[in-house]
Amino acid sequence: MSETQISYFAEKVFIHHWPKDSPKWNESLQKKLDDNINKNSKLKKIVVNSETVLIEEFVITNLKKIGVSVPFFKNECRIIFEGQFENIFAHIHITTKSDNFLNIFNQLMSWKNNFSN
């Protein structure tokens, strides 16, 4: 697959433990995620590469079950997927409400359709 890079900012990112039977996260990791991502109201830098997603300083690999959508009646784009970082499994939700959300949606759909997994 050719190298792809999509960069944008997201208003909301939520990273949580998944699947339920995977090793539990320690409290310091959960606090780091909550402070930097989950409960932080600042824009988060998202960089989608051919096989990884960078959310601020967190590199997500082993991407699976990728979904991209534009919810009814909302001017936003969402991507939801499973992945791995620091040998931890997670479920990740990313929402952008930028003025160019449809352009981001189209880029993410093209990336998803070409994704190797």
VENLINBEL-V288969 format. One record per residue. N is the residue number from 1. SS is DSSP state (H for helix, E for strand, L for the rest). PSI is psi in degrees with one decimal (999 if undefined). D_FIRST is the distance of its C-alpha to the first C-alpha in whole Angstrom. Layout:
N|SS|PSI|D_FIRST / N|SS|PSI|D_FIRST
//
This chain:
1|L|142.4|0 / 2|L|155.5|4 / 3|L|126.9|7 / 4|L|142.5|9 / 5|E|124.1|12 / 6|E|122.5|15 / 7|E|135.0|18 / 8|E|175.2|21 / 9|E|142.8|25 / 10|E|137.8|26 / 11|L|-32.0|29 / 12|E|129.3|29 / 13|E|134.3|27 / 14|E|121.8|28 / 15|E|123.6|27 / 16|E|160.7|29 / 17|E|132.0|29 / 18|L|145.1|28 / 19|L|168.3|28 / 20|L|-31.0|32 / 21|L|6.1|32 / 22|L|163.9|30 / 23|L|138.5|32 / 24|L|151.0|34 / 25|L|147.3|33 / 26|L|161.8|36 / 27|H|-35.5|38 / 28|H|-37.5|37 / 29|H|-44.7|33 / 30|H|-41.9|34 / 31|H|-42.2|36 / 32|H|-44.7|33 / 33|H|-44.8|31 / 34|H|-45.6|34 / 35|H|-40.8|35 / 36|H|-27.1|32 / 37|H|-70.4|30 / 38|H|-44.2|31 / 39|L|16.0|35 / 40|L|121.5|34 / 41|L|-3.4|35 / 42|L|157.0|33 / 43|L|141.1|30 / 44|E|133.5|27 / 45|E|125.9|24 / 46|E|130.7|20 / 47|E|114.8|17 / 48|E|119.4|14 / 49|E|-178.2|11 / 50|L|-37.7|7 / 51|L|12.5|9 / 52|L|160.9|13 / 53|E|127.5|16 / 54|E|122.5|19 / 55|E|105.0|22 / 56|L|-116.8|25 / 57|L|4.5|25 / 58|E|118.9|23 / 59|E|119.3|20 / 60|E|127.2|18 / 61|E|-177.0|16 / 62|E|50.7|16 / 63|E|137.5|15 / 64|E|161.5|16 / 65|E|57.7|18 / 66|E|128.8|17 / 67|E|137.1|19 / 68|E|133.3|19 / 69|E|160.8|23 / 70|L|107.6|25 / 71|L|148.2|29 / 72|L|139.5|32 / 73|L|15.7|34 / 74|L|140.8|32 / 75|L|72.2|31 / 76|L|163.1|28 / 77|E|139.6|24 / 78|E|144.3|23 / 79|E|133.5|20 / 80|E|135.3|21 / 81|E|166.0|19 / 82|E|148.5|20 / 83|E|-170.9|19 / 84|E|138.8|21 / 85|E|144.9|22 / 86|L|39.0|25 / 87|L|25.3|25 / 88|E|136.6|26 / 89|E|144.5|25 / 90|E|162.3|25 / 91|E|129.7|24 / 92|E|132.7|23 / 93|E|127.4|24 / 94|E|128.9|24 / 95|E|129.6|26 / 96|E|138.0|26 / 97|L|19.5|29 / 98|L|162.9|28 / 99|L|-26.9|29 / 100|L|33.4|26 / 101|H|-32.5|25 / 102|H|-37.1|24 / 103|H|-43.2|21 / 104|H|-43.9|20 / 105|H|-48.5|20 / 106|H|-40.9|18 / 107|H|-43.7|15 / 108|H|-38.1|15 / 109|H|-42.5|15 / 110|H|-45.4|12 / 111|H|-48.2|10 / 112|H|-44.2|11 / 113|H|-24.4|11 / 114|H|-2.2|7 / 115|L|141.6|8 / 116|L|-16.4|7 / 117|L|999|11
//
